[in-house]
Amino acid sequence: MKKFVKSALARGLFWQAVGLLVGAGLVTGIRAIMGLSTIVQPFFFTEPAWVFGAFVGVISFLVGSGVTSDWIKWARGIDTPEHHEDHYAGWEKFVNVSMDHKVIGIQYTMTALVLISLGGLFALIFRAELAASGLQFLTQEFKLFEQNGLQLYNSLMSLHGMVMIVSILLGTAGFINYVVPLLIGAQDMAFPRMNAFAYWIAPPAAVLLVLSLILGGVDTGWTGYPPLSAHSPLGMQMFFLGVFVAGWSSILGALNNIVTVLRMRAKGMSAWRMPILVWAAVATSIISLTATQLIGLSFQLVMFQRLFGMGFFDPDKGGNPVLFQHLFWFYSHPAVYVFILPGLGVVSELLPVFVRKPLFGYRWIAMSSLGIALVGFVVWAHHMFTSGMNEYLRVPFMYSTLLVAIPTGVKFFSWVATIWNGKITTPTPMLFVLGAIVVFLMGGLSGPPNATVSTDLHLHDTYFIVGHFHDTIFGGFVFPFFAALYYWFPKATGRRMNETLGKLHFWLMTPSFLVLTLAMMRVGLIGMRRRIADYDPGLGIDTYHLVMTIAGFLIGLSVVIFIYNFFNSIKNGEKAEGNLWNSRSPEWLVPSPMPAHNYETPFEVVGEPYDYGLKDSQFVKFVEPAKGAHK
Amino acid sequence: MSHSQDKSSAFGQGVVIFVYLAVLTALEFFIAISFNAVPLLVVVAIVKAALVMYYYMHVYQLNKDDSNLDPHSYEYRMGSDRIGLWLFLLSDAFVFAGLLVTRINLLGMTRPHLNQTLGLIVTAVLLISSFFMNRGETAMKHGDRKGFMTNTLITFVLGLGFLIGVVFVEWRLAAAEKLVASFGNPTDGPVGAVFYMMTGMHAFHVFTGLIFLAVVWNNARKGVYSQEKHWGVEAAAVYWHFVDLVWIFFYPALYLIGTAI
């Protein structure tokens, strides 16, 4: 406990609270001098005071945790060593600032797991409310955090979306951070301090998101559309600020990743010999680097509209609410490719290992990731077919959206062709890879009806959409994420996770999930609207909802099993220090767990990465560098 | 053109580019008041941006082949830093692009009725500051620490002048003369919202640029930088030019195109 109190995380949280109070107090003081209202009920401070305080709180967290101390030294002209050795051992390493990409990768992953659990908990609460028509426990009389049951339903539903999105961003950042430098043979990321900063900016953002639930909640859904969000309770501002701050984690992580891949590859690793996950990570980073700014901007504009009365999206003042949707979706559509591309990269990366065959069409897969990323920039308005935007925009955006199916189809074709005639083994990671392919296929097939204007006008804002995107996100992120965790867990810990529990996790989660999303799509077609707390019993969908609720809780149970397995295996797992999966990839050719500065002997790339089953083919060769020679 | 020049020809190049930019800005103003051809203004802005990016920000350095260097050397890492900085600027450019889109969407072919003289003055001040920034960086490249400090100080003062000109003069004038509603006025229409947001976001970047300049100036005073090792100076200079680059587009967007309302 004492060790935790002294950790960077605890220091950061403490200073965040102090910063929040100081910032809010400052604004309150200035308002008092200007003769404006200072203390208002029910949340004590006024809205500007809360917003400024929250902003100061984030900065205090970063300075207080110590992640910026090297930069502050540089600004004062003091040199610092290029690498810092970690002073901590065990769990303490992960609650303190570290520059090691492997530690940061694990920090990201752990934070993602915490947020997934939180977002999942939110979902289970409102899923339970939906189990039958009528209001069960989230009723008008129910009161919590200044909200009645229905408002709380809205807040939980909105925050389920955003907390999950942030957790996905952190989860992908987690395995990209851990694995990419290992795959390309780098000692670390290009900018270790910025890497640490990009992680440490996420916890205060998560705090703000949770704070939004307490300060009156968020009632707009995760999209935060004005005009509604311009009149929502105070929680909306915390929500906007939290997302804005989390966005910086994404932007800086992406920047770091691109430079790392461009500049730090091992000798001989030309573009066409990069592991496929590296391609996927670069494609993802291109989107997060650039498009993320637009969600930040759109949320900022609403924040300023609320704080200063600037009428960007207020039709009464000549503003345009549809403009918000354009800015917002310019990020938020490509964002779904940020979520799925690393996951699809994991699928392509792991598949050849477990079927013992070369990856089919390597170059096409590499290009398809970039293709999805680039086409993703010109499809955003398919979210807005019913928004009242100019009608002539509909058809071009329909076709550009359908175009996404082509690079995605390339991936499926390659996966099927890779599996074809392979010697398939199915340990847990492979099960999740296969699960990802099946589930993502469902998500892919349910996509074109939403992209097509004529059908989307009917499907828009129904549960069909909910089913569709849960399929894509589970197939593109959740399954591959679990696959990656089971697969690289031994690399990080030197032990493997329990296979029986892993298989139980898979066989509990997959059927429940398929039932859940198929039922979602079915009730959507019948007429179930998304984002509402209640529905008409006359629709005859009560049974479907009950089944969905049960399936949802079974998924929750399977994740609990996973978490138990995860933490238990760190200490008690079976030892696995060698090349457990018989992989060609360089990180498996050295003993686990990985030493602090990765490869003691650097490697050179001498062959193709995925030539499994071909005689005498070699991917990498470890060579001691000649003394004094340059790379 | 050779990229490794002696000091005086590098200074000379900075002067020539500055003259080009000044002439183009005057041309821009002339086009706007005489026949207001928006496509022409866009072309002029792009030409100015290209000049700044090539000759002041040295974007071609990204293309430098340094694969034969030791990856732990200062020079190789500076190459990585440079790519990182440009990616950051690319990311930042999306914010400003988003603001331009907002401006076009909400205001269309109208613009706020602003004080043209003041607009031209602040634009000129920022442009001149960019010129001195280039001079300062060139001096440091040739090991002239004194020259760097003098020129950076001039840049800083001009930058501060720009900031004061926009936030403390322009904002007040615009509000006082009811050209746009005053800041924070709830009855404010999209004109004021766009005006304050665009100039405010840009002013915030000028402000961070000033902090950056103060930091490198102070470090140069302490003797942290040398002719070979001065990445901090280069980064501050490139960032400062980027702030100017943004204004190259924001100035016509706010002051020149369309009809004033």
Interface residues (C-beta under 8 A of the other chain):
Chain A: W74 A75 R76 G77 A190 F191 M194 I251 L255 N256 I258 V259 L262 R263 M264 L289 T290 A291 T292 Q293 L294 G296 L297 S298 L301 F304 Q305 F308 G309 M310 G311 F312 K317 G318 G319 N320 L323 H326 L327 F330 H630 K631
Chain B: N68 L69 D70 P71 Y76 G79 S80 I83 G84 L87 F88 L90 S91 D92 F94 V95 G98 L99 V101 T102 N105 L106 F183 G184 N185 P186 T187 D188 G189 P190 V191 G192 A193 V194 Y196 M197 V215 N218 N219 K222 V224 G232
